[in-house]
Every structure is written in C-alpha cells, then in structure tokens.
Amino acid sequence: MNLVQPIRDKEAIQEIKEYFKEQNERNYILFLLGINTGLRISDILRLRVRDVEGWSIFIREKKTKKVKEVKMPSELKKALREYSKGKPKNEFLIKSRNGKNKPITRSMAYVILNQAAQKFGLERIGTHSLRKTYGYHHYKQFKDVVVLQRMLNHTDQKETLRYIGIEQDTLNDYQKKFKI
C-alpha cells in the first residue's frame, strides 16, 4: 500500500511555494489553502471567491457534512485577497481552464502537486499530503493532539498521530536507535 505522506521539511515547503508563485498563481493558492487550512481537497476545490472574503472560511465539509469554520493566517489571507481581486464572487477559486466556471478535478490537482513533488525530489506526495502537512506542522508547533484531532474531525488521538505520520516517525526513531 502506497500511503501519501506530509511534507515534513519546511525548506521544501518554502521552495514549493516559491515555485508555484512563479509558475502559476492558481496552483500557488491551491497549495497555500491546503497547507494552511487542513481542508480536504474536495472542499478546497468547491471554494468560490465569496467563500474567502473574510478572515474565516465557512464550509460544509463534503465528507462529514459538518459545518466548519477555518480562520485564515495572514499570509494566506493576503495571497487570496490579491488573487481574487476583480474576480466575480461566484467564480471558483481553483478554476479549470476548460469550460466556463468549473474547478479543476481532483486528478488534475494530484498531477499539479505530484509534478512539483517530483521536481523537488519528494516521494509519496498527493492531494492528501496538503492536509497531512498542515496536521504534521500544526502538531510540531503546538504539540496539542487534542486540538488537532478536533480540527481534522478524527475520532481519537492515535488516529490523528498515525494520520500525520508522527507515529511512524517515532517508531522509525526508536528502531534506528535500537541496539542489542
């Protein structure tokens, strides 16, 4: 089974941000939304300009059907303000170049992220890596698995730690240090 992983290296995240910013503003916004909100790709792709006008994103999650509020950090808010300037409120943020007003597909989002990952030598990266990256770095910064569990809508803490790769990191560290 080939599970996708979070992007653990902050330097790699910065390089990918710069790459997307230079290459394609839409893809830059896609990446920023994923790593700064923890939203699932299915929810990111449904966002419209009107959904990001304030400091919070209010969304009914596609998977859980729960209403969720996500506060945006200032870097994301600033980028969204610049990106959406002059766009109709009903326009999808991550708009496809094909058709009138449709978001890109999940598979296109995967291609975009996977190509960037390959360019920077990262393996096992997919659309879900954005959410896992958010979770991983949130946990590393705040060390509060209970809050993160609630943010990700997980049922228990073990699930959250396994999801963001912390459990596997810990096992790997112990195994590396093990000696008889």
C-alpha positions as a Python dict, from the first residue, in 0.01 Angstrom:
ca = {
    (1, 'M'): (0, 0, 0),
    (2, 'N'): (145, 336, -104),
    (3, 'L'): (31, 592, 152),
    (4, 'V'): (91, 959, 85),
    (5, 'Q'): (299, 1148, 334),
    (6, 'P'): (310, 1502, 472),
    (7, 'I'): (585, 1732, 354),
    (8, 'R'): (794, 1736, 670),
    (9, 'D'): (1075, 1967, 555),
    (10, 'K'): (987, 2336, 599),
    (11, 'E'): (1255, 2434, 349),
    (12, 'A'): (1095, 2211, 85),
    (13, 'I'): (757, 2371, 159),
    (14, 'Q'): (908, 2716, 107),
    (15, 'E'): (1071, 2609, -219),
    (16, 'I'): (742, 2464, -348),
    (17, 'K'): (559, 2785, -252),
    (18, 'E'): (813, 2991, -446),
    (19, 'Y'): (795, 2754, -742),
    (20, 'F'): (414, 2775, -761),
    (21, 'K'): (418, 3152, -708),
    (22, 'E'): (646, 3193, -1011),
    (23, 'Q'): (478, 2928, -1228),
    (24, 'N'): (105, 2958, -1169),
    (25, 'E'): (-90, 3171, -922),
    (26, 'R'): (-389, 2935, -913),
    (27, 'N'): (-165, 2642, -817),
    (28, 'Y'): (7, 2859, -556),
    (29, 'I'): (-333, 2934, -400),
    (30, 'L'): (-424, 2564, -411),
    (31, 'F'): (-103, 2477, -225),
    (32, 'L'): (-143, 2759, 30),
    (33, 'L'): (-505, 2667, 103),
    (34, 'G'): (-411, 2304, 161),
    (35, 'I'): (-115, 2356, 391),
    (36, 'N'): (-270, 2645, 587),
    (37, 'T'): (-626, 2523, 645),
    (38, 'G'): (-619, 2145, 666),
    (39, 'L'): (-923, 2127, 439),
    (40, 'R'): (-969, 1818, 225),
    (41, 'I'): (-905, 1861, -147),
    (42, 'S'): (-1275, 1801, -219),
    (43, 'D'): (-1359, 2104, -3),
    (44, 'I'): (-1081, 2325, -140),
    (45, 'L'): (-1195, 2266, -497),
    (46, 'R'): (-1551, 2372, -410),
    (47, 'L'): (-1442, 2711, -269),
    (48, 'R'): (-1554, 3023, -452),
    (49, 'V'): (-1428, 3380, -429),
    (50, 'R'): (-1717, 3473, -196),
    (51, 'D'): (-1611, 3199, 50),
    (52, 'V'): (-1277, 3363, 127),
    (53, 'E'): (-1371, 3730, 156),
    (54, 'G'): (-1349, 3747, 536),
    (55, 'W'): (-1088, 3611, 776),
    (56, 'S'): (-1272, 3279, 811),
    (57, 'I'): (-1378, 3016, 565),
    (58, 'F'): (-1719, 2868, 646),
    (59, 'I'): (-1781, 2540, 471),
    (60, 'R'): (-1999, 2232, 496),
    (61, 'E'): (-1749, 1952, 460),
    (62, 'K'): (-1829, 1722, 171),
    (63, 'K'): (-1716, 1407, 355),
    (64, 'T'): (-1866, 1464, 702),
    (65, 'K'): (-2146, 1708, 612),
    (66, 'K'): (-2040, 1909, 920),
    (67, 'V'): (-2022, 2287, 908),
    (68, 'K'): (-1670, 2405, 975),
    (69, 'E'): (-1509, 2744, 1034),
    (70, 'V'): (-1143, 2784, 947),
    (71, 'K'): (-957, 3103, 1040),
    (72, 'M'): (-702, 3203, 780),
    (73, 'P'): (-346, 3300, 868),
    (74, 'S'): (-239, 3640, 735),
    (75, 'E'): (-9, 3503, 459),
    (76, 'L'): (-299, 3306, 313),
    (77, 'K'): (-547, 3592, 350),
    (78, 'K'): (-311, 3836, 176),
    (79, 'A'): (-249, 3595, -113),
    (80, 'L'): (-622, 3527, -151),
    (81, 'R'): (-704, 3898, -149),
    (82, 'E'): (-456, 3965, -431),
    (83, 'Y'): (-559, 3655, -627),
    (84, 'S'): (-934, 3716, -611),
    (85, 'K'): (-920, 4092, -679),
    (86, 'G'): (-1161, 4172, -961),
    (87, 'K'): (-1294, 3817, -989),
    (88, 'P'): (-1670, 3754, -973),
    (89, 'K'): (-1786, 3637, -628),
    (90, 'N'): (-1935, 3321, -780),
    (91, 'E'): (-1611, 3215, -953),
    (92, 'F'): (-1436, 2902, -828),
    (93, 'L'): (-1100, 2983, -671),
    (94, 'I'): (-923, 2687, -826),
    (95, 'K'): (-1085, 2731, -1165),
    (96, 'S'): (-1022, 2500, -1457),
    (97, 'R'): (-905, 2646, -1786),
    (98, 'N'): (-1158, 2417, -1957),
    (99, 'G'): (-1520, 2523, -1954),
    (100, 'K'): (-1687, 2829, -1810),
    (101, 'N'): (-1676, 2828, -1430),
    (102, 'K'): (-1568, 2486, -1309),
    (103, 'P'): (-1299, 2388, -1060),
    (104, 'I'): (-1011, 2168, -1163),
    (105, 'T'): (-1064, 1798, -1099),
    (106, 'R'): (-914, 1605, -809),
    (107, 'S'): (-698, 1417, -1057),
    (108, 'M'): (-567, 1744, -1204),
    (109, 'A'): (-487, 1866, -851),
    (110, 'Y'): (-296, 1541, -798),
    (111, 'V'): (-97, 1591, -1120),
    (112, 'I'): (-11, 1951, -1023),
    (113, 'L'): (111, 1854, -675),
    (114, 'N'): (285, 1536, -784),
    (115, 'Q'): (481, 1713, -1059),
    (116, 'A'): (602, 1973, -809),
    (117, 'A'): (694, 1699, -562),
    (118, 'Q'): (899, 1517, -827),
    (119, 'K'): (1075, 1841, -918),
    (120, 'F'): (1186, 1875, -555),
    (121, 'G'): (1268, 1508, -505),
    (122, 'L'): (974, 1430, -276),
    (123, 'E'): (811, 1088, -281),
    (124, 'R'): (463, 967, -187),
    (125, 'I'): (303, 1308, -231),
    (126, 'G'): (-58, 1353, -341),
    (127, 'T'): (-354, 1579, -278),
    (128, 'H'): (-398, 1441, 73),
    (129, 'S'): (-39, 1541, 153),
    (130, 'L'): (-158, 1902, 186),
    (131, 'R'): (-391, 1817, 474),
    (132, 'K'): (-132, 1587, 630),
    (133, 'T'): (132, 1860, 600),
    (134, 'Y'): (-98, 2100, 781),
    (135, 'G'): (-157, 1845, 1056),
    (136, 'Y'): (208, 1749, 1088),
    (137, 'H'): (334, 2105, 1127),
    (138, 'H'): (43, 2209, 1348),
    (139, 'Y'): (132, 1925, 1585),
    (140, 'K'): (505, 2004, 1572),
    (141, 'Q'): (435, 2370, 1651),
    (142, 'F'): (172, 2335, 1924),
    (143, 'K'): (213, 1973, 2049),
    (144, 'D'): (-162, 1960, 2114),
    (145, 'V'): (-304, 1644, 1961),
    (146, 'V'): (-649, 1704, 2115),
    (147, 'V'): (-698, 2034, 1932),
    (148, 'L'): (-558, 1889, 1609),
    (149, 'Q'): (-787, 1587, 1641),
    (150, 'R'): (-1087, 1818, 1659),
    (151, 'M'): (-963, 2030, 1368),
    (152, 'L'): (-925, 1723, 1148),
    (153, 'N'): (-1252, 1567, 1271),
    (154, 'H'): (-1082, 1247, 1387),
    (155, 'T'): (-1236, 1016, 1645),
    (156, 'D'): (-925, 956, 1854),
    (157, 'Q'): (-573, 1080, 1915),
    (158, 'K'): (-397, 767, 1788),
    (159, 'E'): (-577, 805, 1457),
    (160, 'T'): (-455, 1166, 1432),
    (161, 'L'): (-92, 1083, 1513),
    (162, 'R'): (-93, 794, 1266),
    (163, 'Y'): (-258, 1013, 1002),
    (164, 'I'): (5, 1288, 1018),
    (165, 'G'): (293, 1042, 1029),
    (166, 'I'): (410, 1117, 1384),
    (167, 'E'): (351, 760, 1499),
    (168, 'Q'): (565, 622, 1216),
    (169, 'D'): (837, 883, 1276),
    (170, 'T'): (854, 778, 1641),
    (171, 'L'): (872, 408, 1552),
    (172, 'N'): (1146, 478, 1297),
    (173, 'D'): (1347, 682, 1550),
    (174, 'Y'): (1327, 405, 1809),
    (175, 'Q'): (1418, 141, 1553),
    (176, 'K'): (1721, 344, 1437),
    (177, 'K'): (1844, 378, 1796),
    (178, 'F'): (1775, 15, 1887),
    (179, 'K'): (2084, -192, 1958),
    (180, 'I'): (2141, -529, 2127),
}
